[in-house]
Amino acid sequence: MKSPCVWKYSDDEMDYYETGCGESFIVLEGTPTENRMRFCAYCGRPLIVQLTERETARLLAWDDEKP
C-alpha cells in the first residue's frame, strides 16, 4: 500500500491546500473530503486532509454535544 499524501489547508488569502508531494491545490467549493476526493491529483497516492485547528475544535464541540 502506498503511503498517503497529506494535504494541509493554508488559511492565507489564497485559500489553498499544500500537498505532501510539494504541490498546491485550490478547491473552489467545499473541502477535498466534501468533494469525495480520495487520491492526490498530482502523485496519485491516497489522500489524507489534515484538519485545521478550527475544524478540530468544531468536531470536538460536536462530540461533546452528543448524548
N, C-alpha and C positions, 0 to 999 in steps of 0.2 A: 504494500500500500504506500502510495506517495505521501510525503509529509505535507501538511496543509499550508496554504498561502494565507497568512493572517493579514487582514485589511484593518487599518486604523483610521478612524474618522479624524480629519483635520478641520477644526472648527474656526478656521480663519475666514476671511471674506469670500474665499473661492469655493467653500463648501464641497470638499472632495475627500476621497479616501486615498491614503498612502498604502500601497500594496507591499506584501512581504517580498515580492520579487523585484522591487525597485521602481515600480511604475506609479502613476496616479490615475484615478478613475473618478469621474463625476456621474452621480446618479441624479437624473433630473427630477424624479418624483419618488418619495419614499426612501427606503434603505435597500441594500442588497438583499437582506433577508425578506423584507416585504415584497420584493420583486422576484422572489424564489430563485435567486442566483445561487448555484451550488458549486460552481467552479470558477477559478480566476480566468478572466478574459484574456490574460497575457500569457501565463505559464501553463494553464490547464489543470493545475493542482486543485484538490478540494479546497473550498473557500470557507474560512472562519472569519467572522467580523468581531473585532474586539469592541466591547461596549464602552461607551464614554462614561464618565462619572455621573452625568445627569441620567443616562439610561439605566445605569446600575441602581442609582438611588430610587428611581421611579419603580423599578421591578421589586426592590426590597420593600418599598412602601406598599405596593400592591399585595405582596406576600403577607405582610403584617395584617392587612385588612381581611384576609380570608378567614372563614370560621374555623 
